[in-house]
């Protein structure tokens, strides 16, 4: 192989490797972005009238359990309340995508929760969120199983 032919083959080989590496990085970035953009994250900030707190917590617990168990698009519905002010309820909601969320709103168990607790709710604020690191989030839920 002469010197010019060798340089040409080396250049082509290096160029192909560079193009493949760039394509691979682009695909990885696109997949990661797509997963993060598809997943719907929300924090519900709810204030409950004190006289209804215990009943509300029971109904919410049942609704959250049914949603996670019955709906494949519901990744998590994790209700909690403030220690110092238990009428302040927060719910971390994670859905596979917007379609899963819309489907969730139409389920019998959600409709029962919504209509059964509407008079108990003093205020409601839905805060859409964006994850900083979905990879770590998946590790958190794995640790909860242990």
WOCOR-V350035 format. One record per residue. N is the residue number from 1. RES is the residue in one small letter. PSI is psi in whole degrees, 0 to 359 (none if undefined). OMEGA is omega in radians with two decimals (999 if undefined). NEAR is the number of other C-alpha atoms within 12 Angstrom. Layout:
n: [N:N]
res: [RES:RES]
psi: [PSI:PSI]
omega: [OMEGA:OMEGA]
near: [NEAR:NEAR]
This chain:
n: [1:2:3:4:5:6:7:8:9:10:11:12:13:14:15:16:17:18:19:20:21:22:23:24:25:26:27:28:29:30:31:32:33:34:35:36:37:38:39:40:41:42:43:44:45:46:47:48:49:50:51:52:53:54:55:56:57:58:59:60:61:62:63:64:65:66:67:68:69:70:71:72:73:74:75:76:77:78:79:80:81:82:83:84:85:86:87:88:89:90:91:92:93:94:95:96:97:98:99:100:101:102:103:104:105:106:107:108:109:110:111:112:113:114:115:116:117:118:119:120:121:122:123:124:125:126:127:128:129:130:131:132:133:134:135:136:137:138:139:140:141:142:143:144:145:146]
res: [x:x:x:x:x:x:x:x:x:x:x:x:x:x:x:x:x:x:x:x:x:x:x:x:x:x:x:x:x:x:x:x:x:x:x:x:x:x:x:x:x:x:x:x:x:x:x:x:x:x:x:x:x:x:x:x:x:x:x:x:x:x:x:x:x:x:x:x:x:x:x:x:x:x:x:x:x:x:x:x:x:x:x:x:x:x:x:x:x:x:x:x:x:x:x:x:x:x:x:x:x:x:x:x:x:x:x:x:x:x:x:x:x:x:x:x:x:x:x:x:x:x:x:x:x:x:x:x:x:x:x:x:x:x:x:x:x:x:x:x:x:x:x:x:x:x]
psi: [130:168:316:318:319:313:322:313:321:318:317:315:314:319:317:319:318:314:317:318:317:319:319:315:317:316:316:317:316:318:314:316:317:318:317:321:329:317:133:125:139:149:123:126:114:136:130:141:129:324:347:5:309:317:318:314:322:314:317:317:317:317:316:315:313:320:313:321:319:337:117:333:351:111:317:140:107:93:148:167:158:136:314:340:79:347:352:104:141:140:122:122:129:122:150:319:181:322:318:321:313:321:319:318:337:355:155:317:324:317:321:316:310:310:330:343:358:323:346:341:121:320:154:130:125:120:109:137:165:131:143:329:90:331:315:323:319:328:325:312:328:322:328:333:336:none]
omega: [-3.12:-3.03:-3.12:3.13:3.10:3.14:3.13:3.13:3.11:-3.14:3.13:-3.14:3.12:3.13:3.12:3.11:3.14:-3.14:3.12:3.12:3.13:3.12:3.12:3.10:3.12:3.13:3.13:3.13:-3.12:3.12:3.14:3.12:-3.13:3.13:-3.12:-3.11:3.13:-3.09:3.12:-3.12:-3.12:2.93:3.05:3.10:-3.00:2.99:-3.08:3.02:-3.02:-3.09:-3.13:-2.97:-3.07:3.11:3.13:-3.11:3.12:-3.13:3.14:3.13:3.12:-3.13:-3.13:3.14:-3.13:-3.13:-3.12:-3.11:-2.98:-3.02:-3.13:-3.13:3.08:-3.14:3.13:2.87:-2.98:-3.13:3.09:3.09:-3.12:3.13:-3.07:-3.10:-2.99:3.08:3.07:-3.09:3.05:3.11:3.00:-3.12:3.09:-3.14:3.12:3.14:-3.13:3.12:3.12:3.10:3.14:3.09:3.13:-3.11:-3.08:-3.07:3.13:-3.10:3.08:3.13:3.09:3.09:-3.05:-3.11:-3.12:-3.08:-3.03:3.13:-3.13:-3.02:3.09:3.09:-3.13:3.06:3.11:-3.07:3.08:-3.05:3.03:-3.08:3.01:-3.02:-3.13:3.14:3.12:3.13:3.14:3.11:3.12:-3.09:3.07:-3.13:3.13:-3.12:-3.04:999]
near: [9:8:9:10:11:12:14:14:15:15:14:14:14:14:15:14:14:14:14:14:14:14:14:14:14:15:14:14:15:15:14:19:19:17:21:25:22:23:30:31:33:29:26:25:25:32:31:29:24:19:16:22:25:19:21:33:32:17:26:37:24:22:34:31:22:25:34:26:16:21:29:19:26:35:30:34:33:28:29:24:25:16:10:8:16:22:28:27:34:29:30:26:34:38:34:28:24:22:18:27:29:17:22:34:23:17:20:18:26:31:19:21:30:23:18:21:28:22:20:26:28:21:19:23:17:18:17:19:18:20:22:13:16:22:15:12:20:16:13:14:16:11:10:9:8:7]
